[in-house]
Every structure is written in C-alpha cells, then in structure tokens.
Amino acid sequence: MLLEGKRIAIFNVANKRSIAWAIAKALDAQGAELIVGYQNERTEDAVLALTGQLNRAPAAVVPCDVVVPEQIEAVQEAVAEKVGKIHGLVHSLAYAPRSALKNPYLFTEREDFLTTLEVSTYSLVALTRAFMPLFADEASVITITFYGAEKVMPNYNVMGVAKAALEASVRYLACDLGQAGVRVNAISSGPINTLAARGVEGFQGFLEIHRQKAPLKRSVEPREVGDAAVFLASDLSRAITGQVIYVDAGYQIMGV
C-alpha cells in the first residue's frame, strides 16, 4: 500500500480503455484516495460507472474541460472544499483534430495547432498552477508522453510537436516547483491500443513494428503504465524530478 493516506487528482478519465483509467486503478490498488476528472456530460455517466469499480469511493468526481479556464478554477475550488490538500496530480490529456493527424504536418491549420497545444500541453501548466496552493509537502505531478515527441512517427504530426512541448514543460515546471518540494515527471508510454490511439492512421502497423523491434519483443500493457505512475506518485521517487521515464518494453533504446 505505497499510497496509503495520499490523495491524488487525475485528469481526465474518458473510458475503460484509457491510460488515465489504468493509472486510476493502479493508484487505487495501492491505497490512494482519488479525485477523478472527466471532460463533460457526454462522459459523465461512463466515468461514474467506472469509479464504482474502485476499492474506495473517490473523494470527488468533477467535470473539467481544460479549454475553459473557469472550469479549472471551479475544480480547484471544489477540491479545496471537499478534500483540502492533495499529494499528487496526474495529467493524462491529449487531443488533436482528426484532420491534423491525417494531413501532413506541413498543412496543419493554425486553429488545429493551437487547439492541440492547448489541450495536450498547456493544460499541464494550467492544472499545475491551479493546484499548487493545495499541494502537500513532496507532492508529485505526472504526465503522459510518447516517443513521437523525439522521433517522427507517421501520421502523429502535430501531436508529436505537442508532446515535445509537454516534455519541455515538465523540465521547466520541475525547476519552478522544486523549491516547494514538488516534483514533476513524465511517463513515455509505448503504443497502447486505446480509442484515442486508433485515431492515428496506421497505428496498428506501428504497434506490430514496436513488438518486433522492442528488446522485450512485446507491446505495453496499460497496467504497466499504471505501475510506473504508482512509483512516481510514491515516496520511493522522492529524488526524481524533471525526467521522462520510458515504459515501452525498451523500444526507445533501439537505433534500428
């Protein structure tokens, strides 16, 4: 029970296949009390049903559309009122319009670029700033990235640029928050067959390449990302900040 007594907020759970839900289950299994975010009314019922499967009822289940600043402010106020101090924040948010993933990066429209960066990158900054007054000593902030931040992945396009900016944000936030004892890290997950990943054309082919090339000769399970999040949320990682932790069966080390 590595997280017994810790309260951790996670934004946003979308469905049972999402990485956020795998992380939520892993944190819950290790004793954490969760604050679960969801985007809007379309996902509310599904998320409420999922939280009923946790070992303990969440401290709060709250709507949070990160492109609406007033909602981030409202979430912070709700958590402060219902929960008080929190010990961790998990940021598992990413979105790009389908056209921006389908078309070559060269033809990314300005509006699509700004939307992708706002949801996938800036939301980490906005949420971290909002919850900063609520962080307990040695709190942990965790976000989810992908190897497409470093190398070109076919059809990943503007999302790769957003993930690169996300990883840079992790380092700058780690520097800003270090004096307060808050650490900030990212998990770079191997490809996982989520509903969001299926929106990337050719994803299944890349998944097979990953299985062939990764040293462990297999893909990554969502629960393995959850286990890494448990480590980063726990006191076992108290001297680790500003890092990208690879949970990808070793794919990142390979040159060919």
C-alpha positions, 0 to 999 in steps of 0.5 A: 500500500505505497499510497496509503493516506495520499490523495491524488487528482487525475485528469481526465478519465474518458473510458475503460480503455484509457491510460488515465483509467489504468493509472486510476486503478493502479493508484487505487490498488495501492491505497490512494484516495482519488479525485477523478476528472472527466471532460463533460456530460457526454462522459459523465455517466461512463466515468461514474460507472467506472469509479464504482469499480474502485476499492474506495469511493473517490473523494470527488468526481468533477467535470473539467474541460481544460479549454475553459479556464473557469472550469479549472478554477471551479475544480480547484475550488471544489477540491479545496472544499471537499478534500483540502490538500492533495499529494499528487496530480496526474495529467493524462490529456491529449487531443488533436483534430482528426484532420491534423493527424491525417494531413501532413504536418506541413498543412496543419491549420493554425486553429488545429495547432493551437487547439492541440497545444492547448489541450495536450500541453498547456493544460499541464501548466494550467492544472499545475498552477491551479493546484499548487496552493493545495499541494502537500509537502513532496507532492508529485505531478505526472504526465503522459508522453510518447516517443513521437515527441523525439522521433517522427512517427507517421501520421502523429504530426502535430501531436508529436510537436505537442508532446515535445512541448509537454516534455519541455514543460515538465523540465521547466515546471520541475525547476519552478516547483522544486523549491516547494518540494514538488516534483514533476515527471513524465511517463513515455508510454509505448503504443497502447491500443486505446480509442484515442490511439486508433485515431492515428492512421496506421497505428496498428502497423506501428504497434506490430513494428514496436513488438518486433523491434522492442528488446522485450519483443512485446507491446505495453500493457496499460497496467504497466503504465499504471505501475510506473505512475504508482512509483512516481506518485510514491515516496520511493521517487522522492529524488526524481524530478524533471525526467521522462521515464520510458515504459515501452518494453525498451523500444526507445533504446533501439537505433534500428 
